[in-house]
Amino acid sequence: MHAGDLDRVLAWRNHPEVRRYMYTQHVIGRDEHQAWFERAHADPSKHLLVFEREGQPGGFVNVTIVDEVARRAEWGFYLAPDAPRGSGSRLGEQTLAYVFGDLKLHKLCGEALAYNERSVRFHERLGFRQEARLRDHHFDGSRYHDVIGFGLLAAEWLRESGSEVR
């Protein structure tokens, strides 16, 4: 992700169908978004990626290395609201190839609000295993929600994808 992507990514992030599944659900202003980008861009543990399909931007991925010794990272992502069908699978596959191939990480972790059934199924289709159900873990300002924790090991991804680590 580059500074030139800021407006596009902000528009995606603020779309109601994206925002409703985020921990932070308020409309994010340009200054707040700019400050986040500057902090994240300067942090070597963060990998901010814009997913492209056939040369067209279609989603955002944030990979954060949380433990360099254990080679473990967490990810978050969202698609553009108008992304073509099948974009999610491609975003996931490309991100996993980057995480386990290019970054040579051992484990990728993710979370989904339990009511976000599409994200739960998405993680499962990519080979993630459910490792936790955190009860009443997130408060959205009016209600508590469970959070599902997922993990995928490099060896599991290699076995399922048939990919080779470079």
N, C-alpha and C positions, 0 to 999 in steps of 0.2 A: 504494500500500500504506500502511496506517495501523497504528498500534500494536494496534488491535483485530483485525488479521489475523494477528498473530504466531503464535498457537497453531495456527491452521489451516495456515499456510504451513510451520511447523516439522514438523507431522505429515506433510504431503506430502513434504517434503524428507527426512525420516527413514525413509520407507517403503522397504523393501528394493528394490523395482523401480525406484525413483527413484535411490536412493543408489548402486546398482551402476554407474551410468553417470556418476557425478560424479568429479571429481578428488579431492575429499575424501570418503572413503567411511565415515568413522566416524559413529556416532550422535551427533548434535549435541545438547548439553544446552540447557536453557532460558536459562541465564546467557550461554553462548557466543552463542546466537541473538540475545538481547537486545542484547548488546554489538555484534554485527555490524550489527543494525538501526540502532542509535543512530549508529554511524559512517557507515553508508551514507545514512541519512536526512539527516544534516547535510552531506553532500557534494553540492554542486550539479551535479557531473558525472554523478551516478547518478540514474536514473529507475527506481524500484521500482514495479512494476505488478501488480495482481491481475487476471487475465483472468476475465471473467464471461460466461456464456452463459445467456441468458434469465433474467438477474438472479441466477444462482447462481454463486458463485466456483468456478473450475475449473482454475486454473493460475497460475503465477507467471512474471514476466518481469523481468529485470534488464538495463537498457540503460545502458552506461557510455560517455560521450563521452570518447574518449582523445586527440583532437586537435581543438581548437575551430577552428583556422585552416583545416585541411583538411576540417572537418565530418565526421569519421570516428568511429564508435562500434563497440563490441563488445556482443554480447548473449549471455545465457544464459537458459534457460527450463526449466520442467518443468510437466507437467500433474498434476492430482490423480489419484491411482491409479484412482479410480472415475469419471473424466470420461467423458461420453458419446462414442461414436464420432463422429469428425468435429471434435472440439474442437481438435485440434492444428492443423488447417488454418485454423480461425477464429482461433485464437490468433496464428498466423503472419501472417495477412492483416491483422488489427487492429494488430498490432505494427508491421508494415511501413508501414501508413497513418500511424501515429503518428510513426514515425522519419522518414519521407520527407515527410509532409504537415505535421504539427504542428511537429516539431523542425527540419525543412528540412535534414536531413543529406545529405551527398553519398554516403557509403558506410557500410554495415553489415557487420561481420565477425563470424564465429562459428567455433566449434571443436567437433569431436566426436571422442571416442575412436573409433578405427577399427573396433573391434568393435561399436560402437553403430550397427548398420546402419539401424535405423529413423530415427535422427537424421540420418545421411548422406542417406538418401532424402528425408527431410523437407526438408532444406536445398535439395536439388536440385529438388524439386517447387515450392518457393517461388521458384525462379529463381536461387538462389545458384550461383556457379561455384566449383569446387574450385581453390584457389590454392596449396595447399601440402600436402605429406605430410611431417610431421615424424617421422622414424623414431626409435623407442625414446625418445620425448619425455616420456612420463609413466611414473613408477614407482609402482605401487600398494602397495608394501611387500613384494611377492613377485615381481612380473613387470613387465617394461617393455612399454609399448604405444605404437603409432603414434597420432598425432593428425592429423586432417584439418582444414585451415584453409579457410574459405569466405569469399567476399566477394560482395556485391550492391551495385551502383551505383544511385543514384536514377533515372538515365535508363533503365536496364534494367528496373527495377520499373515505371516509368511506361509503358514500351512494352508490357510483358507484361500489366499489370493494366488498362491503359486508364484509369487514374486521373489526376486532375488535382491538381496541388499547389495548395493554397489559399494 
